[in-house]
Amino acid sequence: MPTCSEVNLPPVSKSKINLCNYCGYHLKMDSSERIEFSIDSGTWNPMDEDMISNDPIKFHSAEESYKNRIDFYQIRTGLTEAVQTGTGQLNGIPVAIGIMDFNFMGGSMGSVVGEKITRLVEYATNQLLPLILVCSSGGARMQEGSLSLMQMAKISSALYYYQTIKKLFYVSILTSPTTGGVTASFGMLGDIIIAEPKTYIAFAGKRVIRQTLKRLIPGNSQISESLLRRGFIDSIVPRRFLKGVVTELFQFHNFFSLAKKKLWN
């Protein structure tokens, strides 16, 4: 672990929602683990699972083709792309949720990731659902060139209609790492922006900044605790409290569980 020298066996960390058993450090969770952790059992309904990336600019590196890389990560992760989107219930409250997966090409945002998130936002808009986007990404996907950068504007436009026109409520949850075009777009557009402890959040990494601007970045300046002090995020919430905190935020904004709605009706 970065904060201690102990060894965590998988059963130990899994039983503590992927926390270090000794220092509490937040280990990475894949998107399926987060769905299991966040969404009430039996309520998850995935969306757009059949969407698969093409090769729009015929990208081919010296090592392998883009298509081969996509195929490799689909086999390795069991996912079709770097985000899972769908609907479910959070402590009984119907929600729309998208969860990025860093294990799939570093959570990079290509055309399919952008389209899936945009469709999720539009569905939440039409159904008047609260929205959660869990971010974990290295940024826009270079293998799709400017088409990947276009996803930033597309998602942001859908969120503008959702938040500003329809006055609905969006919670952005930043997990480590959240960088690049995701940070520069929907990651920082939440009505409430929550980060896990010691999350790495940045637009450009330290090495890129050093090479382009010839400046050194202080060690902890891109960690969530530093960004909280500077007002970039609203709150840091440990993972074990996250579901309860988001539930309270939704209730405060007049989104209630189906059970309570039936009682009132």
C-alpha positions in Angstrom: 0.0 0.0 0.0 1.2 3.6 -0.6 0.5 4.5 3.0 1.7 1.4 4.8 4.0 -1.6 4.2 1.4 -4.3 5.0 0.2 -7.0 2.5 -3.6 -7.4 2.0 -4.9 -10.8 0.9 -7.8 -10.5 -1.6 -10.4 -11.9 0.8 -9.5 -9.3 3.4 -9.7 -6.3 1.1 -12.9 -7.6 -0.6 -14.6 -8.0 2.8 -13.8 -4.3 3.6 -15.1 -2.9 0.2 -11.5 -2.8 -1.1 -10.0 -0.9 1.8 -6.6 -1.7 3.2 -7.2 -3.7 6.4 -4.4 -1.9 8.2 -4.3 1.8 7.1 -7.7 2.2 5.4 -6.2 3.1 2.0 -8.8 3.0 -0.8 -7.9 0.3 -3.3 -9.3 0.5 -6.8 -12.7 -1.0 -7.5 -13.8 -2.1 -11.0 -17.2 -1.0 -12.3 -19.0 -4.3 -11.5 -17.8 -4.1 -7.9 -19.0 -0.5 -7.6 -22.4 -1.5 -9.0 -22.7 -4.3 -6.4 -21.6 -1.8 -3.7 -23.8 1.1 -4.7 -27.0 -0.4 -6.2 -29.6 -2.3 -4.2 -29.5 -6.0 -4.9 -31.7 -7.1 -7.8 -32.5 -3.6 -9.1 -29.7 -3.1 -11.6 -30.8 -2.6 -15.2 -27.9 -2.1 -17.7 -28.2 0.1 -20.7 -26.5 0.0 -24.2 -24.4 -3.0 -23.4 -24.1 -3.9 -27.1 -22.3 -0.7 -28.1 -18.8 -1.4 -29.3 -16.1 0.9 -30.6 -15.2 0.9 -34.3 -11.9 2.3 -35.6 -13.0 5.7 -37.0 -9.5 7.0 -37.9 -7.9 3.6 -38.7 -5.4 4.0 -35.9 -2.5 1.6 -36.0 0.6 1.7 -33.8 3.8 -0.1 -34.2 2.7 -2.7 -31.6 -0.9 -3.5 -32.5 -4.1 -2.2 -34.1 -6.8 -0.3 -32.2 -9.3 -3.1 -32.9 -6.9 -5.7 -31.4 -6.5 -3.6 -28.3 -10.3 -3.3 -27.9 -10.7 -7.1 -28.3 -7.9 -7.7 -25.7 -9.6 -5.5 -23.1 -13.0 -7.0 -23.8 -11.7 -10.4 -23.1 -9.7 -9.3 -20.1 -12.5 -7.4 -18.3 -15.6 -9.0 -19.6 -16.9 -5.5 -20.6 -17.7 -4.1 -24.0 -16.4 -0.6 -23.1 -14.8 1.6 -20.4 -18.1 2.6 -18.8 -21.2 0.7 -17.5 -24.5 2.7 -17.5 -27.9 1.8 -16.3 -30.6 2.4 -13.8 -31.2 0.9 -10.3 -32.2 1.8 -6.8 -29.9 3.4 -4.2 -31.5 2.6 -0.8 -34.8 2.4 -2.6 -34.4 5.7 -4.6 -34.5 5.2 -8.4 -31.4 6.5 -10.0 -29.5 6.7 -13.3 -25.8 5.8 -12.8 -22.7 5.5 -15.0 -19.6 3.9 -13.6 -16.2 4.2 -15.5 -13.8 1.3 -15.3 -10.0 2.1 -15.3 -9.2 -1.6 -16.1 -10.6 -1.0 -19.6 -7.9 1.0 -21.5 -7.3 3.2 -18.5 -11.0 4.3 -18.4 -10.3 6.3 -21.6 -13.2 8.2 -23.1 -13.9 7.4 -26.8 -17.0 7.8 -28.9 -18.8 4.8 -27.3 -18.1 6.0 -23.8 -19.3 9.5 -24.7 -22.4 8.1 -26.4 -23.4 5.8 -23.5 -23.0 8.6 -20.9 -25.0 11.1 -23.1 -27.8 8.5 -23.6 -27.8 8.0 -19.8 -28.1 11.7 -19.1 -30.9 12.0 -21.7 -32.8 9.1 -20.2 -32.4 10.6 -16.7 -33.8 13.8 -18.1 -36.8 12.2 -19.7 -37.6 10.1 -16.6 -36.8 12.9 -14.1 -34.2 10.7 -12.3 -31.3 11.8 -10.2 -27.9 11.1 -11.8 -24.6 9.7 -10.6 -21.5 9.5 -12.6 -18.5 7.7 -11.0 -15.3 8.9 -12.7 -12.1 6.9 -13.1 -10.2 7.8 -16.3 -6.9 8.7 -17.9 -8.8 11.1 -20.2 -9.8 11.2 -23.9 -8.8 8.1 -26.0 -6.0 9.1 -28.3 -6.8 6.2 -30.7 -10.0 8.1 -31.8 -8.3 11.5 -32.2 -10.6 14.6 -32.2 -13.7 12.4 -32.1 -12.9 11.5 -28.5 -12.5 15.2 -27.6 -15.9 15.9 -29.1 -17.5 13.7 -26.4 -16.6 16.4 -23.8 -18.9 18.9 -25.5 -21.6 16.4 -26.2 -21.9 15.2 -22.6 -21.6 18.7 -21.2 -24.4 19.9 -23.5 -26.7 17.0 -22.3 -25.8 17.9 -18.7 -26.6 21.6 -19.3 -30.2 20.7 -20.3 -30.5 18.2 -17.4 -29.3 20.6 -14.8 -30.1 24.1 -16.0 -33.3 23.6 -18.0 -34.9 20.6 -16.2 -33.4 21.6 -12.7 -32.5 18.0 -11.9 -29.7 16.8 -9.6 -26.4 15.4 -10.6 -23.7 14.0 -8.3 -20.2 13.5 -9.6 -18.0 11.0 -7.7 -14.3 11.2 -8.5 -12.2 8.1 -7.8 -8.5 7.6 -8.4 -7.4 8.6 -11.0 -9.6 11.1 -12.7 -7.7 13.1 -15.3 -7.7 14.6 -18.7 -10.9 15.3 -20.6 -13.1 13.7 -18.0 -11.8 16.1 -15.4 -12.2 19.0 -17.9 -15.9 18.1 -18.6 -18.5 16.1 -16.8 -16.2 15.2 -13.8 -16.3 18.8 -12.6 -19.9 19.6 -13.6 -21.7 17.9 -10.8 -24.2 19.9 -8.6 -22.2 18.2 -5.9 -18.7 16.9 -6.5 -17.5 14.2 -4.1 -14.1 12.6 -4.1 -12.8 9.5 -2.2 -9.8 10.1 0.1 -6.4 10.6 -1.5 -7.9 10.5 -5.0 -5.6 11.7 -7.8 -7.4 14.4 -9.7 -5.8 16.5 -12.5 -6.2 17.7 -16.1 -2.5 17.0 -17.0 -0.1 14.8 -15.1 3.1 16.0 -13.4 5.3 14.6 -16.2 3.3 16.3 -19.0 3.3 19.6 -17.1 7.1 19.4 -16.4 7.8 18.7 -20.1 5.5 21.3 -21.6 5.7 24.2 -19.0 9.1 23.4 -17.5 7.5 23.6 -14.0 7.6 21.1 -11.1 4.3 20.4 -9.4 4.3 20.0 -5.6 3.8 16.4 -4.4 0.3 16.6 -3.1 -1.2 19.4 -5.1 -3.2 17.0 -7.3 -4.7 15.0 -4.5 -8.3 15.4 -3.4 -7.5 16.8 0.0 -5.5 19.7 -1.6 -8.3 20.3 -4.1 -10.9 20.5 -1.4 -8.9 23.2 0.4 -8.9 25.2 -2.9 -12.6 24.8 -3.6 -12.4 22.5 -6.6 -14.5 19.8 -5.0 -17.3 19.9 -2.4 -16.5 17.0 -0.1 -14.3 14.0 0.6 -16.3 10.9 1.6 -14.7 7.6 2.7 -16.1 4.7 0.7 -17.9 3.1 3.6 -20.1 6.2 4.1 -20.6 7.1 0.4 -23.9 5.3 -0.2 -25.5 6.9 2.9 -24.2 10.4 2.0 -25.5 10.2 -1.6 -28.9 8.9 -0.3 -29.2 11.9 2.1 -28.3 14.3 -0.7 -31.0 12.9 -2.9 -33.6 13.0 -0.1 -32.6 16.6 0.6 -33.4 17.4 -3.1 -36.8 15.7 -2.9 -35.9 12.3 -4.4 -37.3 9.5 -2.1 -37.5 5.8 -2.1 -40.3 4.0 -3.8 -41.5 2.6 -0.5 -42.0 6.1 1.0 -43.8 7.3 -2.2 -46.3 4.4 -1.9 -47.0 5.3 1.8 -47.6 9.0 0.9 -49.9 8.0 -2.0 
